[in-house]
Amino acid sequence: MADAKQQIMDQVRQQAAISNARALIEKVNEHCFERCVPKPGTSLSSTESTCYTHCMEKYMASWNIVSRQYLAQIQKGVSGAGAAMGGL
Amino acid sequence: MVAGLNDRDKQELQQFVQSESQKAQIQSAIHSLTDMCFKKCVTGRVASGKLDRYEEPCMQNCVDRYMDANMLVLRHLDQLRASQ
């Protein structure tokens, strides 16, 4: 029955990864569409696509910085802050 | 599927789920912080894929100051409670 346990754990991990990716994609689109496509035309222009690529990279770089900074902060033991952030 | 597990496995699973849900909570905080700080720090035209020399420290400060502000609220609430 060790298999069943492993199966459940894998499933949970997979679901977590999917929902994390989904949240990132949603946010990237939200920000970058706003920035890069101010006036939607009949197709996505090359300027718009280039902007989108840059914007995406920038957003992911930002995510990594925030992640590093935030984890460092909670590890420093800003007591209670971690729990209070949970509602975000 | 869970029904066939022994007590030890069940306990292990419970711990696993708890730690996964904590991880998910942290990740969701990172998502909303990134959202908020990106809006504040990346205001110019998106000209390159890298954060420039203003944007990067701004993102770091944004997280740090958010935590400070968060602490301020907690401390204030604590004071209110104490003065009652």
Backbone of each chain as ProteinMPNN parsed JSONL, in Angstrom:
{"seq_chain_A": "MADAKQQIMDQVRQQAAISNARALIEKVNEHCFERCVPKPGTSLSSTESTCYTHCMEKYMASWNIVSRQYLAQIQKGVSGAGAAMGGL", "coords_chain_A": {"N_chain_A": [[0.816, -1.205, 0.0], [2.187, 1.089, 0.015], [2.454, 2.249, -2.369], [0.048, 3.561, -2.878], [0.179, 5.703, -1.139], [2.397, 7.069, -2.148], [1.36, 7.712, -4.6], [-0.685, 9.488, -3.967], [0.812, 11.57, -2.866], [2.353, 12.363, -5.072], [0.326, 13.266, -6.714], [-0.696, 15.435, -5.274], [1.543, 17.109, -5.263], [1.764, 17.598, -7.992], [-0.634, 18.91, -8.557], [-0.224, 21.228, -7.064], [1.936, 22.348, -8.426], [0.756, 22.855, -10.882], [-1.244, 24.728, -10.218], [0.313, 26.779, -9.324], [1.763, 27.493, -11.636], [-0.379, 28.272, -13.212], [-1.285, 30.532, -11.846], [0.894, 32.21, -12.196], [0.969, 32.541, -15.002], [-1.465, 33.802, -15.413], [-1.058, 36.239, -14.08], [1.135, 37.293, -15.492], [-0.028, 37.668, -18.014], [-2.009, 39.504, -17.362], [-0.52, 41.812, -16.53], [1.245, 42.245, -18.713], [-0.342, 42.398, -20.965], [-1.742, 44.681, -20.504], [0.41, 46.505, -20.507], [1.718, 46.104, -22.979], [-0.086, 45.904, -25.054], [-1.734, 48.358, -25.681], [-3.622, 49.435, -27.425], [-5.535, 47.341, -28.967], [-5.028, 45.872, -32.109], [-5.773, 44.528, -35.404], [-4.14, 42.368, -35.493], [-1.479, 40.843, -33.554], [1.155, 42.936, -33.321], [4.662, 43.065, -34.365], [6.145, 44.633, -32.694], [4.58, 44.583, -30.451], [4.696, 41.846, -29.774], [7.427, 41.564, -29.203], [7.662, 43.283, -27.039], [6.024, 41.867, -25.305], [7.511, 39.51, -24.879], [9.779, 40.549, -23.56], [8.525, 41.671, -21.356], [7.435, 39.453, -20.109], [9.764, 38.066, -19.367], [10.778, 39.926, -17.615], [8.819, 39.966, -15.672], [8.986, 37.406, -14.62], [11.593, 37.457, -13.653], [11.207, 39.32, -11.682], [9.474, 37.907, -10.026], [11.18, 35.935, -9.081], [12.996, 37.478, -7.602], [11.341, 38.594, -5.641], [10.489, 36.264, -4.413], [12.912, 35.269, -3.338], [13.578, 37.353, -1.611], [11.369, 37.488, 0.075], [11.3, 34.945, 1.252], [13.733, 35.051, 2.599], [13.107, 37.0, 4.435], [11.023, 35.782, 5.963], [12.459, 33.721, 7.025], [14.206, 35.033, 8.585], [12.741, 35.388, 10.726], [10.559, 37.121, 11.15], [8.305, 37.412, 13.201], [5.033, 36.098, 13.211], [4.412, 37.489, 10.919], [4.395, 35.852, 8.693], [2.098, 34.309, 9.061], [0.199, 36.306, 9.008], [0.362, 37.129, 6.415], [-0.881, 35.184, 5.11], [-3.517, 35.619, 4.451], [-3.502, 37.036, 2.134]], "CA_chain_A": [[0.0, 0.0, 0.0], [3.077, 2.245, -0.038], [2.196, 2.843, -3.677], [-1.085, 4.488, -2.784], [0.669, 6.91, -0.471], [3.239, 7.765, -3.117], [0.48, 8.228, -5.649], [-1.365, 10.672, -3.428], [1.806, 12.634, -2.734], [2.671, 12.858, -6.417], [-0.832, 13.99, -7.211], [-0.746, 16.717, -4.566], [2.644, 17.932, -5.783], [1.444, 17.989, -9.361], [-1.697, 19.925, -8.482], [0.373, 22.46, -6.562], [2.738, 22.923, -9.502], [-0.164, 23.366, -11.906], [-1.924, 25.946, -9.782], [1.349, 27.813, -9.279], [2.0, 27.912, -13.008], [-1.569, 28.964, -13.679], [-1.302, 31.863, -11.225], [1.947, 33.013, -12.839], [0.532, 32.852, -16.365], [-2.55, 34.766, -15.303], [-0.49, 37.531, -13.706], [1.942, 37.773, -16.612], [-0.946, 38.165, -19.028], [-2.671, 40.69, -16.842], [0.389, 42.953, -16.572], [1.868, 42.47, -20.003], [-1.361, 42.815, -21.938], [-1.976, 46.086, -20.168], [1.575, 47.282, -20.908], [2.228, 45.94, -24.344], [-1.146, 46.031, -26.059], [-2.63, 49.408, -25.204], [-4.731, 49.553, -28.374], [-5.521, 46.095, -29.754], [-5.311, 45.994, -33.534], [-6.321, 43.32, -36.03], [-3.248, 41.258, -35.126], [-0.432, 41.231, -32.617], [2.277, 43.443, -34.118], [5.958, 42.543, -33.911], [6.53, 45.44, -31.531], [3.819, 44.058, -29.308], [5.238, 40.536, -29.37], [8.731, 41.779, -28.568], [7.362, 43.84, -25.722], [5.477, 40.776, -24.503], [8.619, 38.631, -24.483], [10.548, 41.258, -22.536], [7.674, 41.84, -20.178], [7.34, 38.135, -19.48], [11.039, 37.806, -18.703], [10.876, 40.861, -16.506], [7.906, 39.562, -14.61], [9.518, 36.205, -13.973], [12.754, 37.9, -12.866], [10.64, 39.962, -10.489], [8.941, 36.843, -9.18], [12.316, 35.298, -8.415], [13.536, 38.399, -6.606], [10.375, 38.657, -4.541], [10.536, 34.972, -3.745], [14.139, 35.215, -2.553], [13.5, 38.368, -0.571], [10.3, 37.127, 1.006], [11.746, 33.779, 2.015], [14.782, 35.52, 3.517], [12.421, 37.719, 5.504], [10.347, 34.904, 6.921], [13.447, 32.911, 7.73], [14.809, 35.905, 9.586], [11.892, 35.253, 11.893], [9.608, 38.198, 11.368], [7.29, 36.55, 13.813], [3.64, 36.437, 12.972], [4.2, 38.073, 9.602], [4.064, 34.782, 7.774], [0.698, 33.945, 9.248], [-0.637, 37.431, 8.624], [0.391, 37.223, 4.968], [-1.664, 34.084, 4.565], [-4.798, 36.078, 3.948], [-3.347, 37.757, 0.878]], "C_chain_A": [[0.855, 1.262, 0.0], [2.878, 2.993, -1.353], [1.103, 3.89, -3.625], [-0.643, 5.802, -2.174], [1.491, 7.753, -1.458], [2.402, 8.431, -4.197], [-0.209, 9.508, -5.203], [-0.396, 11.847, -3.35], [2.165, 13.232, -4.093], [1.549, 13.728, -6.957], [-0.921, 15.381, -6.586], [0.336, 17.659, -5.096], [2.334, 18.462, -7.171], [0.388, 19.09, -9.376], [-1.133, 21.267, -8.041], [1.17, 23.149, -7.666], [1.849, 23.545, -10.571], [-0.795, 24.679, -11.453], [-0.937, 27.104, -9.653], [1.618, 28.372, -10.676], [0.822, 28.728, -13.531], [-1.629, 30.393, -13.131], [-0.28, 32.774, -11.892], [1.515, 33.463, -14.231], [-0.542, 33.935, -16.345], [-2.007, 36.17, -15.019], [0.336, 38.13, -14.832], [1.025, 38.377, -17.675], [-1.609, 39.462, -18.602], [-1.78, 41.92, -17.001], [0.844, 43.263, -17.985], [0.862, 42.868, -21.073], [-1.655, 44.29, -21.755], [-0.85, 46.97, -20.705], [1.804, 47.288, -22.406], [1.158, 46.087, -25.417], [-2.157, 47.086, -25.614], [-3.849, 49.588, -26.116], [-4.735, 48.339, -29.29], [-5.9, 46.327, -31.216], [-5.85, 44.697, -34.094], [-5.418, 42.117, -35.805], [-2.205, 41.773, -34.158], [0.789, 41.682, -33.428], [3.59, 42.906, -33.577], [6.462, 43.345, -32.72], [5.843, 44.898, -30.281], [4.361, 42.71, -28.841], [6.581, 40.681, -28.685], [8.542, 42.304, -27.163], [6.885, 42.741, -24.782], [6.576, 39.852, -23.991], [9.435, 39.264, -23.365], [9.776, 41.338, -21.226], [7.578, 40.543, -19.38], [8.611, 37.811, -18.697], [11.201, 38.689, -17.469], [9.999, 40.415, -15.335], [8.444, 38.341, -13.86], [10.762, 36.524, -13.147], [12.261, 38.539, -11.568], [10.125, 38.922, -9.504], [10.065, 36.184, -8.391], [12.909, 36.181, -7.329], [12.622, 38.45, -5.385], [10.423, 37.374, -3.722], [11.74, 34.876, -2.822], [14.039, 36.139, -1.334], [12.491, 37.978, 0.518], [10.706, 35.95, 1.888], [12.815, 34.165, 3.021], [14.138, 36.213, 4.71], [11.739, 36.782, 6.489], [11.324, 34.008, 7.666], [14.143, 33.711, 8.82], [13.95, 35.897, 10.858], [11.082, 36.489, 12.193], [8.346, 37.52, 11.895], [5.883, 37.052, 13.535], [3.377, 36.96, 11.57], [3.79, 37.012, 8.586], [2.601, 34.409, 7.845], [-0.214, 35.059, 8.752], [-0.7, 37.582, 7.108], [-0.509, 36.184, 4.327], [-2.973, 34.531, 3.936], [-4.721, 36.773, 2.599], [-3.885, 37.006, -0.321]], "O_chain_A": [[0.326, 2.374, -0.013], [3.101, 4.2, -1.442], [1.204, 4.954, -4.235], [-1.036, 6.877, -2.627], [1.307, 8.964, -1.58], [2.686, 9.543, -4.644], [-0.305, 10.478, -5.955], [-0.734, 12.972, -3.718], [2.267, 14.45, -4.241], [1.779, 14.772, -7.566], [-1.183, 16.37, -7.271], [0.088, 18.839, -5.344], [2.605, 19.621, -7.485], [0.503, 20.071, -10.11], [-1.509, 22.314, -8.569], [1.099, 24.367, -7.83], [2.144, 24.618, -11.097], [-0.87, 25.633, -12.227], [-1.299, 28.265, -9.847], [1.691, 29.587, -10.863], [1.003, 29.742, -14.205], [-1.974, 31.334, -13.846], [-0.542, 33.954, -12.126], [1.678, 34.628, -14.593], [-0.527, 34.861, -17.156], [-2.431, 37.153, -15.627], [0.253, 39.329, -15.1], [1.281, 39.474, -18.172], [-1.748, 40.396, -19.392], [-2.211, 42.943, -17.534], [0.829, 44.42, -18.405], [1.202, 43.609, -21.996], [-1.796, 45.043, -22.718], [-1.097, 48.031, -21.278], [2.049, 48.329, -23.016], [1.476, 46.368, -26.572], [-3.28, 46.765, -25.224], [-4.956, 49.855, -25.649], [-4.013, 48.313, -30.287], [-6.948, 46.897, -31.52], [-6.335, 43.85, -33.343], [-5.865, 40.975, -35.91], [-2.06, 42.98, -33.961], [1.385, 40.877, -34.144], [3.641, 42.359, -32.475], [7.129, 42.803, -31.839], [6.445, 44.774, -29.215], [4.468, 42.466, -27.639], [6.852, 40.0, -27.695], [9.175, 41.836, -26.216], [7.284, 42.684, -23.619], [6.578, 39.458, -22.825], [9.746, 38.623, -22.361], [10.314, 41.102, -20.144], [7.632, 40.54, -18.15], [8.568, 37.357, -17.554], [11.692, 38.254, -16.427], [10.397, 40.484, -14.172], [8.365, 38.258, -12.634], [10.973, 35.946, -12.081], [12.83, 38.322, -10.498], [10.321, 39.046, -8.295], [9.93, 35.908, -7.199], [13.283, 35.696, -6.261], [13.078, 38.36, -4.245], [10.399, 37.405, -2.492], [11.619, 34.459, -1.671], [14.363, 35.765, -0.207], [12.747, 38.126, 1.712], [10.489, 35.955, 3.1], [12.82, 33.68, 4.152], [14.566, 36.037, 5.85], [11.855, 36.956, 7.702], [11.061, 33.585, 8.792], [14.604, 33.169, 9.826], [14.384, 36.342, 11.92], [10.929, 36.872, 13.353], [7.46, 37.12, 11.14], [5.588, 38.245, 13.612], [2.25, 36.887, 11.081], [2.942, 37.254, 7.728], [1.943, 34.216, 6.822], [-1.259, 34.803, 8.155], [-1.681, 38.095, 6.571], [-0.857, 36.287, 3.151], [-3.476, 33.901, 3.005], [-5.749, 37.067, 1.988], [-3.815, 37.505, -1.444]]}, "seq_chain_B": "MVAGLNDRDKQELQQFVQSESQKAQIQSAIHSLTDMCFKKCVTGRVASGKLDRYEEPCMQNCVDRYMDANMLVLRHLDQLRASQ", "coords_chain_B": {"N_chain_B": [[-8.878, 5.348, -1.789], [-7.335, 6.234, 0.332], [-8.323, 4.745, 2.398], [-7.124, 2.247, 2.466], [-4.695, 2.585, 3.677], [-2.172, 2.243, 6.241], [-1.874, 3.276, 9.735], [0.524, 4.636, 10.159], [1.299, 5.493, 7.622], [-0.849, 7.14, 7.068], [-0.493, 9.15, 8.917], [1.906, 10.182, 8.055], [1.134, 11.141, 5.587], [-0.618, 13.129, 6.353], [1.086, 14.965, 7.542], [2.587, 15.614, 5.315], [0.687, 16.819, 3.629], [0.068, 19.017, 5.164], [2.503, 20.436, 5.128], [2.706, 20.918, 2.423], [0.519, 22.58, 2.032], [1.248, 24.76, 3.461], [3.406, 25.574, 1.94], [2.032, 26.262, -0.379], [0.625, 28.43, 0.522], [2.646, 30.282, 1.055], [3.618, 30.572, -1.527], [1.441, 31.755, -2.738], [1.401, 34.17, -1.447], [3.788, 35.216, -2.448], [3.075, 35.505, -5.104], [1.099, 37.549, -4.935], [2.6, 39.621, -3.859], [4.535, 40.023, -5.859], [2.881, 40.878, -7.909], [1.888, 43.294, -6.841], [4.29, 44.761, -6.346], [5.518, 44.838, -8.832], [3.845, 46.501, -10.214], [4.375, 48.869, -8.888], [7.138, 49.234, -9.237], [8.007, 48.73, -11.855], [7.591, 50.863, -14.035], [8.207, 52.227, -16.318], [8.679, 52.154, -19.957], [8.596, 48.892, -21.324], [11.519, 47.797, -22.1], [13.56, 45.948, -22.107], [14.323, 42.497, -21.263], [15.429, 42.229, -18.849], [15.56, 43.339, -15.43], [16.095, 46.745, -14.714], [18.683, 48.901, -13.223], [17.329, 50.388, -11.388], [14.914, 49.201, -11.014], [15.381, 46.616, -9.948], [16.514, 46.922, -7.23], [14.304, 48.291, -6.256], [12.247, 46.382, -6.307], [13.201, 44.664, -4.339], [13.252, 46.362, -2.101], [10.567, 46.891, -1.964], [9.397, 44.475, -1.12], [10.624, 44.233, 1.407], [9.749, 46.597, 2.693], [7.04, 46.155, 2.676], [6.815, 44.069, 4.453], [7.711, 45.359, 6.762], [5.659, 47.24, 7.072], [3.55, 45.554, 7.462], [4.284, 44.433, 9.893], [4.057, 46.677, 11.454], [1.324, 47.106, 11.555], [0.54, 44.823, 12.947], [1.868, 45.27, 15.353], [0.642, 47.59, 16.187], [-1.997, 46.753, 16.547], [-1.567, 45.024, 18.616], [-0.843, 46.78, 20.605], [-3.233, 48.177, 20.919], [-4.814, 46.182, 21.942], [-3.496, 45.702, 24.325], [-3.901, 48.071, 25.696], [-6.454, 48.032, 26.479]], "CA_chain_B": [[-7.442, 5.078, -1.806], [-6.801, 6.491, 1.669], [-8.845, 3.727, 3.301], [-6.233, 1.105, 2.531], [-3.41, 2.939, 4.275], [-2.049, 2.006, 7.673], [-1.845, 4.511, 10.527], [1.786, 5.346, 9.995], [1.215, 6.165, 6.325], [-1.838, 8.207, 7.177], [0.127, 10.255, 9.658], [2.909, 10.767, 7.176], [0.403, 11.903, 4.577], [-1.173, 14.316, 6.983], [2.203, 15.901, 7.659], [2.939, 16.024, 3.961], [-0.336, 17.766, 3.148], [0.228, 20.239, 5.939], [3.65, 21.206, 4.648], [2.381, 21.372, 1.064], [-0.421, 23.694, 2.074], [2.042, 25.913, 3.896], [4.153, 26.002, 0.758], [1.099, 26.92, -1.292], [0.286, 29.719, 1.116], [3.797, 31.145, 0.811], [3.663, 30.865, -2.946], [0.39, 32.701, -3.091], [1.862, 35.482, -0.961], [4.788, 35.686, -3.398], [2.348, 35.968, -6.29], [0.461, 38.857, -4.765], [3.66, 40.619, -3.677], [5.096, 40.311, -7.174], [1.848, 41.649, -8.59], [1.848, 44.629, -6.25], [5.565, 45.455, -6.487], [5.761, 45.047, -10.259], [3.061, 47.678, -10.545], [5.042, 50.044, -8.32], [8.551, 49.385, -9.589], [8.262, 48.68, -13.293], [6.61, 51.833, -14.522], [8.602, 52.746, -17.633], [8.43, 51.307, -21.118], [9.272, 47.594, -21.19], [12.471, 47.844, -23.196], [14.385, 44.743, -22.127], [13.801, 41.424, -20.432], [16.06, 42.273, -17.523], [15.2, 44.47, -14.588], [17.21, 47.685, -14.736], [19.332, 49.101, -11.913], [16.38, 50.974, -10.437], [13.806, 48.268, -10.787], [15.739, 45.482, -9.096], [16.47, 47.286, -5.802], [12.935, 48.687, -5.917], [11.498, 45.157, -5.996], [13.671, 44.171, -3.042], [12.749, 47.271, -1.072], [9.113, 46.747, -1.913], [9.098, 43.33, -0.251], [11.062, 44.547, 2.771], [8.875, 47.613, 3.302], [5.724, 45.549, 2.904], [6.927, 43.306, 5.696], [7.762, 46.356, 7.837], [4.319, 47.803, 7.226], [2.759, 44.465, 8.028], [4.649, 44.353, 11.306], [3.538, 47.884, 12.081], [-0.097, 46.851, 11.812], [0.454, 43.828, 14.018], [2.284, 45.878, 16.608], [-0.396, 48.545, 16.576], [-3.125, 45.976, 17.065], [-1.132, 44.491, 19.892], [-0.922, 47.903, 21.545], [-4.65, 48.425, 21.168], [-5.286, 45.101, 22.802], [-2.871, 45.857, 25.634], [-4.393, 49.265, 26.381], [-7.866, 47.859, 26.835]], "C_chain_B": [[-6.846, 5.227, -0.396], [-7.18, 5.379, 2.639], [-7.879, 2.563, 3.489], [-4.898, 1.381, 3.204], [-3.367, 2.599, 5.757], [-1.857, 3.327, 8.406], [-0.584, 5.335, 10.309], [1.785, 6.148, 8.687], [0.258, 7.352, 6.38], [-1.244, 9.433, 7.866], [1.147, 10.986, 8.779], [2.257, 11.644, 6.113], [-0.128, 13.213, 5.14], [-0.105, 15.402, 7.114], [2.586, 16.481, 6.3], [1.97, 17.084, 3.441], [-0.221, 19.1, 3.874], [1.378, 21.093, 5.403], [3.413, 21.709, 3.232], [1.455, 22.578, 1.101], [0.255, 24.956, 2.597], [2.842, 26.478, 2.719], [3.252, 26.779, -0.196], [0.735, 28.314, -0.795], [1.406, 30.737, 0.868], [3.861, 31.547, -0.657], [2.6, 31.872, -3.338], [0.718, 34.101, -2.583], [2.891, 36.075, -1.923], [4.119, 36.204, -4.67], [1.747, 37.349, -6.078], [1.477, 39.962, -4.509], [4.279, 41.006, -5.018], [4.15, 41.211, -7.958], [1.906, 43.12, -8.152], [3.133, 45.411, -6.563], [5.915, 45.718, -7.945], [5.057, 46.325, -10.7], [3.772, 48.949, -10.07], [6.411, 50.294, -8.928], [8.82, 49.414, -11.083], [7.242, 49.582, -13.976], [6.934, 52.335, -15.924], [8.21, 51.816, -18.766], [9.201, 49.989, -20.933], [10.239, 47.442, -22.356], [13.378, 46.618, -23.243], [13.823, 43.71, -21.166], [14.378, 41.42, -19.033], [15.561, 43.472, -16.739], [16.368, 45.446, -14.577], [17.691, 47.999, -13.315], [18.446, 49.834, -10.922], [15.326, 49.954, -10.036], [14.161, 47.152, -9.802], [15.771, 45.846, -7.602], [15.067, 47.705, -5.354], [12.102, 47.471, -5.538], [11.892, 44.622, -4.616], [13.144, 45.043, -1.905], [11.252, 47.11, -0.872], [8.71, 45.602, -0.98], [9.436, 43.66, 1.209], [10.128, 45.539, 3.445], [7.471, 47.061, 3.543], [5.727, 44.782, 4.224], [6.98, 44.248, 6.901], [6.361, 46.879, 8.138], [3.388, 46.793, 7.88], [2.997, 44.335, 9.531], [4.069, 45.514, 12.099], [2.074, 47.684, 12.47], [-0.256, 45.892, 12.981], [0.801, 44.441, 15.365], [1.217, 46.85, 17.13], [-1.601, 47.829, 17.19], [-2.819, 45.433, 18.448], [-1.235, 45.56, 20.985], [-2.366, 48.195, 21.924], [-5.208, 47.416, 22.159], [-4.773, 45.291, 24.235], [-3.476, 47.024, 26.425], [-5.844, 49.132, 26.82], [-8.064, 47.49, 28.29]], "O_chain_B": [[-5.976, 4.457, 0.011], [-6.449, 5.1, 3.59], [-7.829, 1.963, 4.563], [-4.055, 0.489, 3.288], [-4.384, 2.656, 6.449], [-1.698, 4.374, 7.778], [-0.622, 6.565, 10.278], [2.203, 7.305, 8.644], [0.521, 8.415, 5.819], [-1.46, 10.575, 7.459], [1.233, 12.214, 8.766], [2.744, 12.725, 5.781], [-0.091, 14.256, 4.488], [-0.345, 16.578, 6.841], [2.868, 17.671, 6.164], [2.38, 18.105, 2.888], [-0.389, 20.166, 3.282], [1.248, 22.307, 5.244], [3.863, 22.797, 2.874], [1.592, 23.494, 0.291], [-0.112, 26.072, 2.229], [2.936, 27.691, 2.534], [3.643, 27.808, -0.746], [0.56, 29.248, -1.578], [1.152, 31.89, 0.519], [4.121, 32.703, -0.989], [2.837, 32.742, -4.176], [0.357, 35.097, -3.21], [2.88, 37.277, -2.19], [4.54, 37.211, -5.24], [1.87, 38.222, -6.937], [1.255, 41.111, -4.894], [4.518, 42.185, -5.278], [4.572, 42.181, -8.588], [1.963, 44.039, -8.969], [3.08, 46.566, -6.986], [6.547, 46.728, -8.255], [5.606, 47.123, -11.459], [3.77, 49.969, -10.759], [6.805, 51.445, -9.116], [9.769, 50.059, -11.529], [6.187, 49.136, -14.428], [6.051, 52.812, -16.637], [7.507, 50.826, -18.567], [10.329, 49.989, -20.44], [9.857, 47.022, -23.448], [13.909, 46.282, -24.301], [12.951, 44.014, -20.352], [13.898, 40.714, -18.146], [15.186, 44.493, -17.315], [17.518, 45.026, -14.443], [17.185, 47.448, -12.338], [18.77, 49.9, -9.736], [14.915, 49.868, -8.879], [13.36, 46.787, -8.941], [15.137, 45.171, -6.791], [14.693, 47.493, -4.2], [11.341, 47.51, -4.57], [11.046, 44.188, -3.834], [12.66, 44.543, -0.89], [10.744, 47.185, 0.247], [7.802, 45.742, -0.161], [8.647, 43.404, 2.118], [9.753, 45.367, 4.605], [6.798, 47.451, 4.497], [4.774, 44.841, 5.001], [6.371, 43.974, 7.935], [5.936, 46.95, 9.291], [2.559, 47.131, 8.726], [2.07, 44.156, 10.321], [3.651, 45.364, 13.247], [1.65, 48.047, 13.567], [-1.067, 46.109, 13.882], [0.145, 44.186, 16.375], [0.936, 46.92, 18.326], [-2.142, 48.25, 18.212], [-3.679, 45.386, 19.327], [-1.647, 45.292, 22.113], [-2.683, 48.429, 23.09], [-5.96, 47.751, 23.074], [-5.494, 45.078, 25.209], [-3.556, 46.981, 27.653], [-6.39, 50.03, 27.461], [-9.199, 47.313, 28.733]]}, "name": "protein", "num_of_chains": 2, "seq": "MADAKQQIMDQVRQQAAISNARALIEKVNEHCFERCVPKPGTSLSSTESTCYTHCMEKYMASWNIVSRQYLAQIQKGVSGAGAAMGGLMVAGLNDRDKQELQQFVQSESQKAQIQSAIHSLTDMCFKKCVTGRVASGKLDRYEEPCMQNCVDRYMDANMLVLRHLDQLRASQ"}
